[in-house]
Amino acid sequence: MFHINEADKGLGELTVSDDGMTVHIRLASKKITVLYAGLAEQAQADEAGWIQPSTDTVTYDDGYTEEVYGFDVPVPALDEPFDVAILGSKGNWYDHKVTVSSPKSE
């Protein structure tokens, strides 16, 4: 399982362009090394489709900063679950369902 970093209050940053939507998520560590938009079985056969991480710095409420991995994940539709496979640092793939909810105005 993976979680959005607590410094981000469980939120990612949604970008919408002519090419579609992506959400940038910053995770809690560097233990998840690759993401894939699809199933783990597909990911193992499609290395070109692997989503590589960026190294992001998060700052927690207490002022502590830490480097974690961030990923730009393509979003096929808002408010509908889609498949994302993750590759952990131990070399195992795992399937997950992810839902990106409609942005809320502040």
C-alpha positions in Angstrom: 0.0 0.0 0.0 1.1 3.5 -0.6 0.1 6.9 0.9 0.4 10.5 0.0 2.9 12.2 2.2 1.4 13.6 5.4 3.1 16.9 4.7 0.7 17.2 1.8 -2.4 16.4 3.9 -3.3 13.5 1.6 -3.5 15.7 -1.5 -1.7 15.6 -4.8 -1.4 18.4 -7.4 -3.6 17.9 -10.4 -2.5 19.3 -13.8 -4.9 19.5 -16.7 -3.6 20.2 -20.2 -4.6 19.5 -23.8 -2.7 16.1 -23.4 -4.9 15.0 -20.5 -4.6 15.0 -16.7 -1.8 14.1 -14.3 -1.5 14.2 -10.6 1.8 14.7 -8.9 2.0 12.8 -5.6 4.7 12.8 -3.1 5.0 9.6 -1.1 6.2 9.0 2.5 9.6 7.6 1.6 11.8 6.3 -1.2 10.7 2.7 -0.7 8.4 2.7 -3.8 10.8 3.0 -6.7 8.5 2.9 -9.8 4.8 3.3 -10.6 2.9 2.1 -13.6 -0.5 3.1 -15.0 -2.0 -0.3 -15.2 -1.6 -3.7 -13.7 1.5 -5.3 -12.2 1.5 -8.0 -14.8 1.4 -5.4 -17.6 4.2 -3.4 -16.0 6.6 -6.3 -15.9 6.3 -6.5 -19.7 6.3 -2.8 -20.4 9.4 -1.2 -18.8 9.1 1.8 -21.3 5.8 2.7 -19.5 7.3 2.8 -16.0 6.8 6.1 -14.2 10.1 7.1 -12.7 10.3 9.2 -9.5 11.4 12.7 -8.9 13.2 13.4 -5.7 11.1 15.9 -3.8 11.6 17.7 -0.5 8.7 17.9 1.9 8.5 20.0 5.0 6.4 18.8 7.9 4.4 20.9 10.4 7.3 20.8 12.9 9.7 22.2 10.4 11.6 18.9 9.7 12.4 18.4 6.0 13.0 15.1 4.2 13.6 13.9 0.6 10.9 11.5 -0.7 9.9 10.2 -4.1 7.3 12.0 -6.1 5.5 10.7 -9.2 3.5 12.2 -12.1 0.6 9.7 -12.6 -1.7 10.0 -15.6 -5.4 10.3 -14.6 -7.9 8.8 -17.0 -10.9 10.3 -15.3 -11.8 12.1 -12.1 -13.8 10.3 -9.4 -13.4 6.9 -11.1 -11.0 4.2 -9.8 -8.1 3.2 -12.1 -5.2 0.7 -11.8 -1.8 1.7 -10.6 1.0 -0.9 -10.0 3.9 -0.1 -7.7 7.4 -1.6 -7.6 8.8 -1.7 -4.1 12.4 -1.5 -3.1 12.5 -5.3 -2.5 11.6 -5.9 -6.2 8.0 -6.9 -5.9 5.1 -5.5 -7.9 1.7 -4.8 -6.3 -1.6 -3.8 -7.8 -3.7 -0.9 -6.4 -6.8 1.0 -7.3 -6.5 4.8 -7.2 -9.2 7.5 -7.4 -8.4 11.1 -7.9 -11.3 13.2 -6.7 -12.6 16.4 -8.2 -10.7 19.4 -6.9 -12.4 21.3 -4.1 -12.4 25.1 -4.1 -11.0 26.7 -1.0 
